[in-house]
Amino acid sequence: MKKIIASILFAILAFLVVLNILGIGILVGEVLVKPNESFPISVQKNYGLINKSTTDSLVCSYMLNFKTRHHVFWYSSTGVMGIANCPIYYEVLR
């Protein structure tokens, strides 16, 4: 039983190491920002005043190398002119 648990933990650790090497972050949070609504300050440094936009924005937070990185997507509840949910994995380092 201990070998099975150790194997599972090793596989998870190896998976996370590969994701870090490839620059792929794991989703840790998402915030829907409507026009004229407040949003996290750390996002403002990189993307500016996204709440001044006329459309909704989806701010996705990804964990990579024990740091949180953000990416802003256009939001659309139907997924036609934007996305409805953040991707679980995203290539943060491009």
SERO-4910 file (N, C-alpha, C, O; in steps of 0.05 Angstrom, whole numbers):
BEGIN
 pado doro    nc1    nc2    nc3   cac1   cac2   cac3    cc1    cc2    cc3    oc1    oc2    oc3
  Met    A     16    -24      0      0      0      0     17     25      0     11     45    -13
  Lys    A     39     24     15     57     47     16     70     53    -11     75     76    -18
  Lys    A     76     31    -26     88     34    -52     69     47    -71     77     63    -88
  Ile    A     43     41    -69     23     53    -87     21     83    -81     20     99   -100
  Ile    A     19     90    -56     17    118    -48     42    133    -57     40    156    -67
  Ala    A     65    121    -52     90    134    -61     91    138    -91    101    158   -101
  Ser    A     82    118   -106     81    120   -135     63    142   -145     69    157   -163
  Ile    A     39    144   -132     20    165   -139     32    193   -133     30    211   -150
  Leu    A     44    196   -110     56    222   -103     79    229   -122     83    252   -129
  Phe    A     95    209   -129    117    213   -148    106    222   -175    117    240   -188
  Ala    A     85    209   -184     73    216   -210     62    245   -210     66    259   -229
  Ile    A     49    253   -188     39    280   -186     62    300   -186     60    321   -199
  Leu    A     83    294   -171    106    312   -170    119    314   -197    127    336   -205
  Ala    A    122    292   -211    135    292   -238    118    308   -257    128    323   -273
  Phe    A     91    306   -255     73    321   -272     76    351   -267     77    367   -286
  Leu    A     78    359   -242     81    388   -235    108    398   -245    110    421   -254
  Val    A    129    382   -243    155    391   -252    155    395   -283    166    414   -293
  Val    A    142    377   -297    140    379   -326    124    404   -333    132    419   -352
  Leu    A    103    410   -319     87    434   -325    104    459   -320    103    478   -336
  Asn    A    120    459   -299    137    482   -293    158    486   -315    164    508   -323
  Ile    A    170    464   -324    190    466   -345    179    477   -371    191    492   -385
  Leu    A    154    468   -377    141    477   -402    129    505   -399    120    517   -419
  Gly    A    127    516   -375    116    542   -370     86    542   -370     73    562   -377
  Ile    A     74    520   -362     45    517   -361     35    520   -333     44    506   -315
  Gly    A     17    539   -328      7    544   -302    -19    529   -297    -33    522   -316
  Ile    A    -25    524   -271    -50    511   -263    -68    532   -252    -60    548   -235
  Leu    A    -93    531   -260   -113    550   -251   -118    549   -221   -122    528   -210
  Val    A   -116    573   -208   -121    574   -179   -144    593   -173   -153    594   -150
  Gly    A   -153    609   -193   -175    627   -188   -184    642   -212   -168    646   -231
  Glu    A   -209    651   -212   -219    667   -234   -238    688   -223   -253    683   -205
  Val    A   -237    712   -236   -254    734   -227   -266    747   -252   -252    753   -271
  Leu    A   -292    750   -252   -306    763   -273   -307    793   -267   -318    801   -246
  Val    A   -296    810   -284   -295    839   -280   -314    852   -300   -310    851   -324
  Lys    A   -334    864   -289   -353    879   -305   -344    908   -308   -327    917   -293
  Pro    A   -354    922   -329   -346    950   -332   -351    966   -306   -372    963   -294
  Asn    A   -332    984   -299   -334   1001   -275   -335    985   -249   -347    995   -229
  Glu    A   -324    962   -248   -323    946   -224   -293    943   -215   -276    943   -233
  Ser    A   -288    940   -190   -261    938   -180   -249    910   -187   -264    891   -191
  Phe    A   -223    908   -188   -209    883   -194   -183    883   -179   -174    904   -170
  Pro    A   -169    860   -178   -144    858   -163   -122    878   -173   -119    881   -197
  Ile    A   -109    890   -154    -88    910   -161    -65    897   -176    -54    909   -194
  Ser    A    -58    872   -169    -35    859   -183    -41    856   -213    -22    855   -229
  Val    A    -66    854   -221    -73    852   -249    -70    879   -262    -62    881   -286
  Gln    A    -76    900   -248    -75    927   -259    -47    935   -267    -44    950   -287
  Lys    A    -26    925   -254      1    931   -261      8    922   -289     23    935   -303
  Asn    A     -2    898   -297      5    887   -323    -15    893   -345     -7    895   -368
  Tyr    A    -40    897   -338    -61    899   -359    -74    927   -359    -91    932   -377
  Gly    A    -69    944   -340    -81    970   -340   -110    969   -328   -117    950   -314
  Leu    A   -125    989   -335   -152    991   -324   -172    975   -341   -186    987   -358
  Ile    A   -174    949   -336   -192    933   -352   -221    938   -346   -238    931   -361
  Asn    A   -226    950   -323   -254    956   -316   -265    980   -331   -288    986   -329
  Lys    A   -248    994   -345   -257   1017   -362   -266   1008   -389   -275   1024   -405
  Ser    A   -263    982   -395   -272    970   -420   -302    970   -421   -315    971   -401
  Thr    A   -313    968   -445   -342    967   -448   -353    939   -447   -377    934   -447
  Thr    A   -335    919   -446   -343    891   -445   -333    878   -419   -315    889   -405
  Asp    A   -345    856   -412   -336    841   -388   -309    828   -394   -304    820   -416
  Ser    A   -293    825   -373   -267    811   -375   -266    789   -354   -278    791   -333
  Leu    A   -252    768   -361   -248    746   -343   -218    745   -336   -201    741   -353
  Val    A   -212    750   -310   -184    749   -300   -179    722   -289   -191    714   -269
  Cys    A   -160    707   -301   -153    680   -292   -126    681   -278   -107    694   -288
  Ser    A   -125    668   -255   -100    667   -239    -88    639   -241   -102    619   -237
  Tyr    A    -62    638   -248    -49    612   -251    -25    611   -233    -11    631   -229
  Met    A    -20    587   -221      3    582   -204     25    571   -221     22    550   -234
  Leu    A     49    584   -220     72    574   -235     97    581   -218    101    605   -212
  Asn    A    113    561   -211    137    565   -195    131    580   -169    146    598   -161
  Phe    A    109    573   -156    101    584   -131     95    614   -132     96    628   -112
  Lys    A     89    624   -156     81    651   -160     54    651   -175     48    632   -190
  Thr    A     38    671   -170     13    673   -184     16    692   -208     25    715   -205
  Arg    A      8    682   -231      8    698   -255    -21    702   -265    -38    684   -260
  His    A    -27    724   -277    -54    730   -286    -55    732   -316    -36    740   -329
  His    A    -78    725   -327    -83    729   -355   -112    738   -358   -130    728   -345
  Val    A   -116    758   -375   -143    770   -379   -154    760   -406   -141    763   -427
  Phe    A   -179    750   -405   -193    741   -429   -218    758   -432   -229    768   -413
  Trp    A   -228    760   -457   -255    771   -461   -274    751   -450   -270    727   -454
  Tyr    A   -296    760   -437   -316    742   -426   -340    742   -444   -350    762   -454
  Ser    A   -351    718   -447   -376    714   -461   -390    690   -448   -378    668   -447
  Ser    A   -414    693   -439   -428    671   -426   -433    648   -445   -436    625   -436
  Thr    A   -435    654   -471   -440    633   -491   -414    622   -502   -414    600   -514
  Gly    A   -392    636   -499   -367    627   -509   -362    633   -539   -345    622   -551
  Val    A   -379    651   -550   -377    658   -578   -356    680   -583   -337    676   -599
  Met    A   -357    702   -569   -339    724   -573   -319    727   -550   -308    748   -545
  Gly    A   -315    705   -535   -297    705   -512   -299    677   -500   -309    658   -513
  Ile    A   -291    675   -475   -293    649   -461   -311    652   -437   -313    673   -425
  Ala    A   -324    630   -429   -342    630   -407   -327    622   -381   -334    631   -359
  Asn    A   -307    605   -383   -291    595   -360   -262    596   -367   -254    593   -391
  Cys    A   -245    599   -347   -217    598   -351   -207    570   -357   -218    551   -347
  Pro    A   -187    567   -375   -176    541   -380   -162    531   -355   -150    546   -340
  Ile    A   -163    505   -350   -151    494   -326   -120    496   -328   -107    502   -308
  Tyr    A   -109    491   -352    -81    494   -356    -77    516   -377    -92    517   -396
  Tyr    A    -56    532   -374    -52    554   -393    -22    559   -394     -8    559   -374
  Glu    A    -11    563   -419     17    568   -422     22    597   -414     18    616   -430
  Val    A     32    601   -390     35    628   -379     60    641   -390     59    665   -396
  Leu    A     82    626   -393    107    638   -403    108    635   -434    111    613   -444
  Arg    A    105    657   -448    107    657   -477    128    675   -486    133    678   -510
***
